[in-house]
Amino acid sequence: MVEDTLKQIDVDHIDRNPENPRIVFRPGELAQLTDSIQRYGVRVPLSVYKEGRRYVLIDGERRWRCAIKLNLKTVPAIVQAKPERLNNLLLMFNIHALREQWDLLTIALKLPEVQALLREREGRDPTERALASETGLAQGVIRRCKMLMALPKEHQQRILTELRKPKPQQQFTEDFYIEMERALTTVERAMPKVVSKFGKEAIRQTLIEKYKQGTISNRVDFRQIAKIARAENVSADSTAAEQSLQKLFTRDNTYSIDEAYSDSVAGAYGERDLLTTQLQNLDVSAVDEEIREALELLETEVQKILSAAP
């Protein structure tokens, strides 16, 4: 058989690729493509490779699923040489990176395999930059995926369950977990005693429960937790900040992130923002030389604080 040739292949003779990171295919997202194929046929051929008497998808699983739904007998497909496992994975990553982004969890669940295969090939662990280059993903996407990779299986399963729902009905999304994990990582670094007192998993469960109850109303609120943990950056009372976090992480109360922020560091951050605004609006040229130098020095120190703050 000549490779890289276009031919009509029986739909029933095609199997999905077991290495395909994509897990969730929402019915609503397939509806438009199904309608298009019903009207005009499969206009873009699938890509497959031969495996015994059958074919395995490299690209085109959505088109293949729609063809099955429409009871099509055959689909156009380009038959390629069977790729090695690493090339198979990287090819699918790059194809989808150029089109629509997969759900982050699907990438996170497959990324360890890519890392292991690259480690085997290169003899060392791949850097984020190397992973980005090989997969076609942005480094920021890879960092977000690593947060999901580090989650206990229970939470990964909860995300997967949510991903199967229509987007408006999703509650505990990938973004929810990423915001929460970023906040907890900051607390772990800045106030490790708080995390060790409760345990990271217990804190997760408390925050999830408060989100369910509406005590935490928005996932963006988690960013205030990081600000509380970095109280020293704005010369706020670290003891008060630590006490607010401990109360927030106690499950049997309705203490919210907004309340914890207000009780601890809100005033300090407000003063910082006010001072920054005043310095930016100040006409330094109209001030006495000595005072101007002092103000310029003060502004430099404020900028140092701002650059260190979240």
SVG drawing of the C-alpha trace seen along z (x, -y; Angstrom):
<svg xmlns="http://www.w3.org/2000/svg" viewBox="-28 -75 49 82">
<polyline fill="none" stroke="black" stroke-width="0.4" points="0.0,0.0 1.3,-3.5 1.4,-5.8 0.0,-9.3 -2.7,-8.4 -6.3,-9.7 -9.0,-7.0 -12.6,-6.3 -12.6,-4.1 -15.4,-2.3 -16.4,-4.2 -16.8,-0.8 -13.1,0.0 -11.8,-3.1 -10.9,-3.1 -10.2,-6.1 -6.6,-6.8 -6.0,-5.5 -3.3,-8.2 -5.7,-11.0 -5.7,-13.3 -9.2,-14.6 -11.8,-12.9 -15.0,-15.0 -17.0,-15.6 -20.1,-17.6 -23.2,-16.9 -23.9,-20.6 -20.5,-21.2 -20.9,-18.4 -24.3,-19.6 -23.0,-22.3 -20.4,-20.0 -23.0,-17.2 -25.4,-19.6 -22.5,-20.8 -21.6,-17.2 -25.2,-16.3 -25.5,-19.2 -22.1,-19.1 -20.4,-15.8 -17.0,-15.4 -15.0,-18.2 -11.8,-17.8 -10.3,-14.2 -9.5,-12.4 -5.9,-11.3 -5.4,-7.7 -2.7,-5.0 -3.1,-1.3 -3.1,1.2 -3.6,4.7 -6.9,4.8 -8.2,1.6 -7.3,-2.1 -6.5,-4.3 -7.3,-8.0 -4.6,-10.6 -6.8,-13.6 -10.6,-13.9 -12.3,-12.2 -15.1,-14.8 -15.8,-14.2 -15.7,-10.5 -18.1,-10.7 -20.5,-12.8 -20.2,-10.4 -21.2,-7.5 -24.2,-9.5 -25.3,-10.2 -24.9,-6.5 -22.4,-7.3 -20.8,-4.2 -17.4,-5.7 -15.4,-8.9 -12.4,-10.3 -9.1,-9.8 -5.4,-10.2 -3.5,-7.0 -0.2,-7.8 2.7,-5.7 2.1,-4.5 3.9,-7.0 6.0,-6.1 4.2,-6.7 5.9,-10.0 5.4,-11.3 1.8,-10.2 1.2,-12.2 3.1,-15.3 1.3,-15.3 -2.1,-15.4 -1.0,-18.1 0.3,-20.3 -2.8,-19.7 -5.2,-20.9 -2.9,-23.7 -3.4,-25.3 -7.2,-24.8 -9.3,-24.8 -7.8,-24.4 -8.6,-21.2 -9.9,-21.2 -6.9,-21.7 -7.5,-18.5 -7.2,-16.4 -3.8,-17.9 -2.8,-17.5 -3.7,-13.8 -1.5,-13.1 1.3,-15.5 3.1,-13.1 3.4,-10.6 4.8,-13.2 7.3,-14.2 8.4,-10.6 8.8,-9.9 10.9,-13.1 13.0,-12.2 13.6,-8.8 14.6,-10.3 16.7,-13.2 18.1,-11.6 16.9,-14.5 13.6,-16.0 12.1,-18.4 11.9,-22.1 8.6,-24.0 10.2,-25.7 11.0,-22.4 7.5,-21.1 6.0,-24.2 8.2,-23.8 7.4,-20.1 3.6,-20.3 2.8,-23.6 1.3,-24.7 2.1,-28.1 4.2,-27.8 1.4,-29.4 -0.9,-26.6 1.7,-24.0 2.0,-25.7 -1.7,-25.7 -1.8,-22.0 0.8,-21.2 -1.4,-22.5 -4.2,-20.2 -1.7,-17.3 -0.7,-17.8 -4.3,-17.5 -5.5,-14.4 -7.5,-12.0 -10.7,-12.9 -10.5,-16.5 -9.5,-15.5 -12.6,-13.3 -14.8,-16.2 -13.4,-18.4 -14.0,-15.7 -17.6,-15.3 -18.1,-19.0 -16.6,-19.0 -19.2,-16.6 -21.9,-19.3 -22.8,-22.2 -20.5,-25.1 -23.1,-27.3 -23.9,-24.5 -20.2,-23.8 -19.4,-24.9 -16.1,-23.3 -14.2,-24.1 -10.6,-24.0 -10.3,-27.7 -11.9,-27.3 -9.2,-24.8 -6.4,-26.8 -7.3,-30.0 -7.6,-28.0 -4.3,-26.2 -2.5,-29.4 -3.8,-30.9 -2.9,-27.9 0.6,-27.8 1.1,-31.4 -0.1,-30.7 2.1,-27.6 5.1,-29.7 4.3,-32.8 2.6,-31.3 3.5,-27.6 2.3,-27.2 -1.3,-27.9 -1.3,-25.2 0.4,-22.7 -2.1,-23.4 -5.1,-22.3 -3.5,-20.3 -3.8,-21.3 -6.5,-18.8 -8.7,-19.8 -8.3,-23.5 -9.4,-22.5 -12.5,-20.7 -13.4,-23.7 -13.1,-26.2 -15.1,-23.9 -17.8,-23.6 -18.0,-27.3 -18.2,-27.8 -21.1,-25.3 -22.9,-27.3 -22.3,-30.6 -20.0,-31.9 -17.4,-32.3 -19.3,-33.8 -16.6,-34.0 -13.5,-32.1 -11.6,-35.3 -12.0,-35.9 -9.2,-33.4 -6.7,-36.1 -7.5,-37.9 -6.2,-34.9 -2.8,-35.4 -2.9,-39.1 -3.7,-38.2 -0.8,-35.8 1.6,-38.5 0.6,-41.0 4.2,-41.9 4.5,-43.3 2.2,-46.2 3.4,-46.4 0.1,-45.0 -0.2,-43.0 1.0,-39.5 -0.5,-38.1 -4.0,-39.5 -3.6,-38.2 -2.7,-34.7 -5.6,-34.7 -8.0,-35.7 -6.8,-32.8 -7.1,-30.3 -10.7,-31.5 -11.4,-31.3 -10.0,-27.7 -12.2,-26.6 -15.0,-24.7 -17.9,-25.2 -18.5,-28.9 -19.7,-31.3 -16.6,-33.4 -15.9,-34.6 -12.8,-35.6 -14.1,-39.2 -14.5,-39.3 -11.0,-37.8 -9.5,-40.4 -11.4,-43.3 -10.4,-42.2 -6.7,-41.9 -5.1,-43.7 -7.7,-45.8 -6.7,-49.0 -3.0,-48.5 -3.6,-47.7 -6.0,-50.7 -3.3,-53.0 -0.8,-51.6 -3.1,-52.2 -3.9,-55.7 -0.2,-56.6 0.6,-55.2 -2.2,-57.4 -1.0,-60.5 2.6,-60.0 1.5,-59.5 -0.6,-62.7 2.0,-64.8 3.6,-67.7 7.2,-67.1 8.5,-70.1 6.6,-72.6 8.1,-71.3 11.2,-72.5 14.4,-70.6 15.0,-69.0 11.4,-67.8 11.4,-66.6 14.4,-64.4 12.8,-62.9 9.6,-62.3 11.5,-60.7 13.3,-58.4 9.9,-57.5 8.4,-56.8 11.3,-54.4 10.7,-52.5 7.0,-52.3 7.7,-50.8 9.9,-48.2 7.0,-47.2 4.6,-47.1 6.9,-44.9 7.1,-42.4 3.4,-42.4 1.0,-40.0"/>
</svg>
